[in-house]
């Protein structure tokens, strides 16, 4: 990790442990080197830094272009590896940047649903994850973040915020999917099923 990223990582971890009794599960599944996609559910704006705090590696992620309209905030999230993406259309530039980073051996945080779920229920995945995965040919790690959507209530009720990672799906997982919209869609659906099973497993414990 670069110095500024590591400092931010330490601060967020400290805050999470003090106020939300933060627990990470399965972080050892994240490979120490090489391109990898971490695919997670998305319920809150804080999900990217929280998932970043749960990872032992520096993460890159896509963020909606509107977040960069404020010069100061835009500069800050760029410093912490946010890549602007235009929602509602196929942003080829953002997708190509994500693929490039993966081929350079970086770790990319990806939200298959493409936007936040307002009620915590999983949304139908977009095509972006499948497109990036098939082009980059890297492992995919399903991840689940719990209790990030209601932080104040979670704090008052002393609930635990936890993040879990599952075993990586190797490149061989991608071989059965065609490089077209149907293939991209099926990959997203398969990953959301994995995240759903991870949710059930973690919430049962």
N, C-alpha and C positions, 0 to 999 in steps of 0.2 A: 504493500500500500504506500502511496505517496504520503508525505508528512501531513499535509492539511487534511487529507481524507482520514488518516489514522486518528488525528486529534478529534475530528468530528465523530468518528466511530466510537472512540472511548467515551465521549460526552454523552452520546445517545444511549449507549449501553448502561452507563451509570444512572441516567434518568429513568430508564426503563426498569432497572432492577430496584431502585428505591421506591418508585411510585406505583409500578404495575407488576412487581414480582416476576419479572420477565424470565421466561424459560424457552430455550431452544432445544429442539429435538432433531436428530439426524443430520446435524451440520457436517458430520464426518463424511457424508456422501458427496459433498462438493469437492471435486478434484482440485488439487493444489495448483495445477497448471493446465493450460490448454483451453481452447474455446468451449464454452458450455452455456446453455440456456437454462435459467431458473424460471419456471413458469408457475405463477401464483394467482390465487384469487385476489380480487381488488374491491375493498369496501370503503377506504378512507384515503384522504390526501397524504396521510402520514405513512402509508404502506411502503413507499420506496425507501425512505430513510430507516424505517424499522426493519425491513427485510435486509437492507444493507448492513445494519448492526448485527443481524443474526448470521451473516456470512463472514467467513474468515478471509474472503477475497474481496478486492475492490470491484464493485458492480457498476455497470453502465445500464441506462434504462431510457425508454421513450417517454416523453411528457408532452401533453397537448400544447400546441404552439401559443395558445392564449396566455399560458403561464409566463411566457417570456416577454410579454408586453410591458411589464414593469422592469425598468432598466436594472435596478438594484437586485430584485428577486431573480430576474433572468440571469444576471451575472452569477449569482450565488449558486443556482441549481446547475448552471453550466460547469462551475468549478467542481461540482459533485457529480459530474458525468451525465447530466440530462441531455437528451437528444430531442430537439423539437420535432413534432410530427403533427401534420394537419389531419384532423379527424373528419370523417364523413366523406373522405376521398382516398384513393390509393396514392399515398405519398411515397413515390419511388425513391426520392432522395434520402428520406429517413430509413426506408427499408434497406437500401444499398449501404448506408452507413452502418447499420446494425450488422449486416452480413460481413462487411469489411472488418469490423471490430472482432467478430467471432473468428474469422480466418486469421486474425493477428494473435489469437490466443486469449482474448479477453472473456470475461464472464458477463453475460447480458441478462438482466432481469426483464421478464416479459409478462404482461398481463393478457392472457388469451381473450378475455371478455372485451378488451379494448376500452373499457370505461368502468367507473365505480358502480357496484350494485347498491341501490338505495336501501334495500330491505335485507341484504345479506344472502339472498338466494342467488344461486349461480345463474349467469346470463349465457345466452348462446354465444359461443366463441366466434371471433372474427377470423378472417383468412390470414392475417399477418403472421401469426406464429408458424403456421404450416409453410408459408412461403419462405420465411427466414430459415427455418430448420432444414428444409430440403435443399436450399441453395448453399447453406454453410456446412451442412453435414457434420453436426456436433451433437454430443449427448444432450438430453433434456432431463432436468430434475424437477418433478412436480413439487410444489410447496403450498402450504396452507397457513394463513395468518388468522388468528382468532382473537376477538375482542378489541380490535383496533378501531372499530366503527363508533364506539360509545366510550371514549376514554374517560370522561368525567364520571359517568355512571360506574364504569369498571373500577375506577379509583375509589369512589365512595363505598362501593360494596366489597372492596378488597378482592376483586376477582383477579385472576392471573391472565396476563397477556402472553400467549405463546405462539411460536412459529415452528412448524415442522417441515422437514425435507424428506422426500422419499428416495429410494434407490434410483440412480440415473438410468434412463432409457438410452441404450447405446445406439450408435449410428445404424446398426442392423435393423432397429425398430422402424426406421424410415424407408427401408427398401421396398416394402409392399405398397407404398403410396405413390401414385403418379404425380408428376409435376404440373398439376393443373388445379383449377378452383375446387374440384371435387376432392382431390388429394389434400389440399390445404385445409378444407373444411373437416375432413375425417381426422386429420392429425389433431386439430383443435379439440374436436369432440372426444377423442381418446384421452387427451391430456386432462380435460375437465373431468372425465370419469375417474382418472387417477387421483386428481385433487379431491374429488368427492369421497373416494374411499379413504384417502388420508384423513379427511375431516372426520369421518365416522370413527376411524381408528383412534384418533387423538382425543376426541370428545368422549369416548367410552372409557378412557383411562383417568 
